[in-house]
Amino acid sequence: MDVSVIIVNYNTIELTLNCINSIFTHTLGIDFEVIVVDNNSDDGSGEILRLDKRIVFIQNLANEGFGSANNTGYQYAKGKYLFLLNSDTILLNNAIKLFYDYAEQHLSSCVYGTMLLNPDNTYGHSYGKFPTILNRLGFILTLPFPNKKSEEKLFEGAFHVDYITGADMFLTRETFEKAGLFDTAFFMYYEETDLQKRMSQMGIERIIIDSPKIIHYNGGSSKRKRSNRNDFRGFESLFRYMKKHNSYMSYLSFRILSFLILFPLVFYWTGRKAKLRFLHTILTSIN
């Protein structure tokens, strides 16, 4: 088996089916399988996906989070390579074969991604710099201005990055194993950043190539209607990442400064429960 595609589904049946269909429509000249891990959806996803004979279907009994579900999918994978693909993506060309050929011709021990496309065919979030105290405080300061421009630069060909977004990560199972899989303490967000931070410390390169074409409906996999909860989880995961990859004093300074910046945002949240959850998120310590 050349490639095992792993997709995590949670209440996104329409997106997931569109993603699966695009894979089987465009993928040629390679031996591959599609593994779908359902995180205990309550929208009937499991019943529908279970009947799809094209895929390997895995039903989790609880929502284990994105990283944990990918780890589960890996345990069933037979491919030399793993392609970790978000359910809210659509392949526009023979992307999997293009990733495979590039990795085989260059360094198979790297992690590869592509310049993802927005639905309007503009470039979307595809990679980033590892979080530092300074750049994350800068990010927090821009939160009141949601229409800020992306800092990503556009290049042609192949180029190295700190981390590739978790929407499309192509790597060997050996590389995934060497890095220790996803840290399941990250329920949602920053799990791919943490994984690739560990990879960078091992000398494993992360490279963007431009030939695979993939649309990413950014945010679809995490259910936009639950945006408050996702924002809270984003902060929780950020604090967890900063604690894991910085000294305790640096982390403590970051938490204090973050609180001073974030506290006024409490008044942005509508509803008493949302305000309390937000306060809890920015005040509670991370284990």
C-alpha positions as CSV (number, residue, x, y, z in Angstrom):
1,M,0.0,0.0,0.0
2,D,1.4,3.4,-1.0
3,V,-0.7,5.9,0.9
4,S,-3.3,5.8,3.7
5,V,-5.5,8.9,3.7
6,I,-6.9,9.6,7.2
7,I,-9.9,11.8,7.6
8,V,-11.5,12.7,11.0
9,N,-15.2,13.3,10.9
10,Y,-17.3,15.0,13.6
11,N,-20.8,16.1,12.5
12,T,-19.6,17.1,9.0
13,I,-21.1,14.3,6.9
14,E,-21.7,16.4,3.8
15,L,-18.2,17.9,3.9
16,T,-16.7,14.5,4.5
17,L,-18.6,12.8,1.7
18,N,-17.5,15.6,-0.7
19,C,-13.9,15.1,0.4
20,I,-14.1,11.3,-0.1
21,N,-15.7,11.7,-3.5
22,S,-13.0,14.2,-4.6
23,I,-10.3,11.7,-3.6
24,F,-11.7,8.8,-5.6
25,T,-12.4,11.1,-8.5
26,H,-8.9,12.5,-8.9
27,T,-6.5,9.9,-7.5
28,L,-5.0,7.7,-10.1
29,G,-1.8,5.7,-10.6
30,I,-1.3,4.9,-6.9
31,D,-2.3,2.2,-4.4
32,F,-4.2,4.0,-1.6
33,E,-6.9,3.6,1.0
34,V,-9.2,6.1,2.8
35,I,-9.7,5.7,6.5
36,V,-12.4,7.7,8.1
37,V,-12.5,8.0,11.9
38,D,-15.8,9.3,13.3
39,N,-15.5,11.1,16.6
40,N,-19.0,9.9,17.9
41,S,-21.0,12.3,15.7
42,D,-24.6,12.8,16.6
43,D,-25.8,13.8,13.1
44,G,-26.1,10.3,11.7
45,S,-22.6,10.4,10.1
46,G,-21.7,7.0,11.5
47,E,-24.7,5.2,10.0
48,I,-24.0,6.8,6.6
49,L,-20.2,6.3,6.5
50,R,-20.5,2.7,7.7
51,L,-22.3,1.8,4.5
52,D,-19.6,3.3,2.2
53,K,-17.6,0.3,0.9
54,R,-14.9,2.5,-0.5
55,I,-13.5,3.4,2.9
56,V,-12.2,1.9,6.1
57,F,-14.6,3.2,8.7
58,I,-13.7,3.5,12.4
59,Q,-16.3,4.5,15.0
60,N,-15.0,6.1,18.2
61,L,-17.3,5.9,21.2
62,A,-16.4,9.4,22.3
63,N,-15.1,12.6,20.8
64,E,-11.4,12.1,21.4
65,G,-10.3,15.3,19.6
66,F,-8.5,15.7,16.3
67,G,-5.0,14.5,17.2
68,S,-6.2,11.4,19.1
69,A,-8.5,10.4,16.2
70,N,-5.7,10.7,13.8
71,N,-3.6,8.5,16.0
72,T,-6.4,5.9,16.0
73,G,-6.6,6.1,12.2
74,Y,-2.8,5.5,12.0
75,Q,-3.2,2.3,13.9
76,Y,-5.3,0.9,11.1
77,A,-3.3,2.3,8.2
78,K,-1.4,0.0,5.9
79,G,0.3,2.6,3.7
80,K,4.0,3.6,3.6
81,Y,2.8,7.2,3.6
82,L,0.0,8.8,5.7
83,F,-2.0,11.7,4.3
84,L,-3.7,13.5,7.2
85,L,-6.5,15.4,5.5
86,N,-9.3,17.6,6.9
87,S,-12.8,16.6,6.2
88,D,-13.5,20.2,4.9
89,T,-11.2,19.8,1.9
90,I,-11.7,19.0,-1.8
91,L,-9.0,17.7,-4.0
92,L,-8.9,19.5,-7.4
93,N,-6.2,17.3,-9.1
94,N,-4.2,14.1,-8.5
95,A,-2.8,15.6,-5.3
96,I,-2.0,12.4,-3.5
97,K,0.0,11.1,-6.4
98,L,1.8,14.4,-6.7
99,F,2.8,14.3,-3.0
100,Y,3.9,10.7,-3.3
101,D,6.0,11.2,-6.4
102,Y,7.7,14.3,-4.9
103,A,8.5,12.6,-1.7
104,E,9.9,9.5,-3.5
105,Q,12.0,11.7,-5.7
106,H,13.3,13.9,-2.9
107,L,13.3,13.3,0.9
108,S,10.7,10.8,2.1
109,S,11.5,11.6,5.7
110,C,10.0,15.1,5.4
111,V,6.5,16.4,6.1
112,Y,4.8,17.9,3.0
113,G,1.9,20.2,2.5
114,T,0.6,22.5,-0.3
115,M,-0.6,26.0,-0.7
116,L,-4.3,25.5,0.2
117,L,-7.0,27.4,-1.7
118,N,-10.0,29.2,-0.4
119,P,-13.4,28.5,-2.1
120,D,-12.9,31.7,-4.1
121,N,-9.6,30.3,-5.4
122,T,-7.4,32.7,-3.4
123,Y,-4.7,31.3,-1.2
124,G,-5.6,30.3,2.3
125,H,-3.8,29.5,5.6
126,S,-1.3,26.8,4.7
127,Y,1.6,27.1,7.0
128,G,3.0,29.3,9.8
129,K,5.8,30.2,12.2
130,F,6.2,28.3,15.5
131,P,4.5,30.3,18.3
132,T,6.8,32.4,20.4
133,I,5.9,34.7,23.3
134,L,6.3,37.8,21.1
135,N,4.4,36.6,18.0
136,R,1.5,35.1,20.0
137,L,1.1,38.3,22.1
138,G,1.1,40.1,18.8
139,F,-1.6,37.7,17.5
140,I,-3.7,38.3,20.7
141,L,-3.5,42.1,20.2
142,T,-5.0,41.7,16.7
143,L,-8.0,39.7,17.9
144,P,-10.3,42.8,17.9
145,F,-9.4,43.2,14.2
146,P,-10.6,39.9,12.5
147,N,-10.0,41.2,9.0
148,K,-6.3,41.4,9.3
149,K,-4.3,40.2,6.4
150,S,-2.4,36.9,6.4
151,E,1.3,37.1,7.0
152,E,2.0,34.2,4.7
153,K,4.1,34.8,1.7
154,L,3.5,33.2,-1.6
155,F,6.3,31.3,-3.3
156,E,6.6,29.0,-6.3
157,G,8.0,25.5,-6.3
158,A,9.0,24.1,-2.9
159,F,10.0,26.0,0.3
160,H,10.7,25.2,4.0
161,V,8.3,26.3,6.7
162,D,8.1,26.0,10.5
163,Y,4.9,24.1,10.4
164,I,2.2,23.0,7.9
165,T,-1.4,23.4,8.8
166,G,-3.1,20.2,10.0
167,A,-5.5,20.3,7.1
168,D,-3.1,18.5,4.8
169,M,0.0,16.7,6.1
170,F,1.8,14.1,3.9
171,L,4.4,12.0,5.7
172,T,5.7,8.5,6.1
173,R,4.3,6.4,8.9
174,E,7.9,6.0,10.0
175,T,8.3,9.8,10.4
176,F,5.0,9.9,12.3
177,E,6.2,7.2,14.7
178,K,9.6,8.8,15.2
179,A,8.0,12.0,16.3
180,G,5.7,10.1,18.8
181,L,2.4,10.8,17.1
182,F,0.0,13.6,18.2
183,D,0.0,14.6,21.8
184,T,-3.5,13.8,22.9
185,A,-3.5,16.4,25.6
186,F,-4.3,18.8,22.7
187,F,-8.0,18.3,22.1
188,M,-8.2,20.8,19.2
189,Y,-5.8,23.3,17.7
190,Y,-2.0,23.5,18.0
191,E,-1.7,19.7,17.9
192,E,0.0,19.8,14.5
193,T,2.2,22.7,15.6
194,D,3.3,20.8,18.6
195,L,4.0,17.7,16.5
196,Q,6.1,19.6,14.0
197,K,7.9,21.5,16.7
198,R,9.1,18.1,18.0
199,M,10.0,17.1,14.4
200,S,12.1,20.2,14.0
201,Q,14.0,19.3,17.1
202,M,14.7,15.9,15.4
203,G,15.9,17.5,12.2
204,I,12.7,16.5,10.2
205,E,12.0,19.1,7.6
206,R,8.6,20.6,6.7
207,I,8.1,21.6,3.1
208,I,5.4,23.2,1.1
209,I,5.1,22.2,-2.6
210,D,2.8,23.9,-5.0
211,S,1.6,21.2,-7.5
212,P,-1.2,19.6,-5.4
213,K,-4.3,21.6,-5.6
214,I,-6.7,21.4,-2.6
215,I,-9.6,23.7,-1.5
216,H,-10.0,24.1,2.2
217,Y,-13.3,25.3,3.6
218,N,-11.5,26.7,6.6
219,G,-13.4,26.0,9.8
220,G,-15.9,23.6,8.4
221,S,-14.5,20.6,10.3
222,S,-14.9,22.4,13.6
223,K,-18.5,23.5,13.2
224,R,-18.7,27.3,12.9
225,K,-21.9,27.4,14.9
226,R,-19.9,26.4,18.0
227,S,-17.3,29.2,17.5
228,N,-17.3,30.3,21.1
229,R,-16.3,26.8,22.3
230,N,-13.7,26.6,19.6
231,D,-12.2,29.9,20.6
232,F,-11.9,28.7,24.2
233,R,-10.2,25.5,23.1
234,G,-7.9,27.6,20.9
235,F,-6.7,29.6,23.9
236,E,-6.4,26.4,26.1
237,S,-4.3,24.7,23.4
238,L,-2.1,27.8,22.9
239,F,-1.4,28.0,26.7
240,R,-0.7,24.3,26.7
241,Y,1.8,24.7,23.8
242,M,3.5,27.6,25.4
243,K,3.9,25.8,28.7
244,K,5.3,22.7,26.9
245,H,7.9,24.5,24.8
246,N,9.1,27.3,27.1
247,S,10.6,27.7,30.5
248,Y,8.2,28.0,33.4
249,M,9.0,31.7,34.0
250,S,8.6,32.5,30.3
251,Y,5.3,30.7,30.3
252,L,4.1,32.5,33.5
253,S,5.0,35.9,32.0
254,F,3.0,34.9,28.8
255,R,0.0,34.0,30.9
256,I,0.0,37.2,32.9
257,L,0.4,39.4,29.8
258,S,-2.2,37.4,27.9
259,F,-4.7,37.9,30.8
260,L,-4.1,41.7,30.8
261,I,-4.7,41.8,27.0
262,L,-7.6,39.3,27.0
263,F,-9.6,40.4,30.0
264,P,-11.4,43.3,28.2
265,L,-12.6,40.7,25.6
266,V,-14.7,39.1,28.3
267,F,-17.3,41.8,27.6
268,Y,-17.3,40.7,23.9
269,W,-18.9,37.3,24.8
270,T,-22.7,37.3,24.9
271,G,-24.3,35.4,27.8
272,R,-23.2,34.8,31.3
273,K,-22.0,31.2,30.6
274,A,-19.7,32.3,27.8
275,K,-18.2,35.0,29.9
276,L,-17.5,32.6,32.8
277,R,-16.1,30.0,30.4
278,F,-13.8,32.6,28.9
279,L,-12.6,33.8,32.3
280,H,-12.0,30.2,33.3
281,T,-10.0,29.6,30.2
282,I,-7.6,32.6,30.7
283,L,-7.2,32.1,34.4
284,T,-7.0,28.3,34.8
285,S,-3.6,26.6,34.9
286,I,-2.7,24.0,32.3
287,N,-1.7,20.6,33.5
